[in-house]
Amino acid sequence: MCRLPIRGYVPASCETDHLHRLGRHSIMKSVLALTSIAALLGRAIACGGDDDGCYGPIDKVEHVRLVKRIQPGAPDAPYGPKGPLEWGQINFMHTTDTHGWLAGHLKEENYGADWGDFATFTRRMRQKADNR
């Protein structure tokens, strides 16, 4: 490791060490740039194609929801909870691939919730947990 120069004098070993560190820095920047470009190109190539995008066919059929969602006049669920939730010492709120699962169940009335419904449910469950 080099010391700071005294009165403008920089030893030759310090210049080489500084150039070596600059070389490593530029190599790391180049590797990072190439990795980023490769990741973007990989996605573009994988999602490219004439008829399909990354999320399915571009000319998809629009599904009409039979149950309104978070709009002001949205109807309630057709029935209430099956029973009270059991509380333990530790409770988890877990979600899965709801978008993929719901896409196959659009006509079922009880599966018409959206993100706002989930956020409201989460807030209410946290309040219940705090009250315990």
Beta strands, then each sheet from edge to edge (+ up, - down):
strand 1: 52-53
strand 2: 56-57
sheet 1: 1+ 2-
end
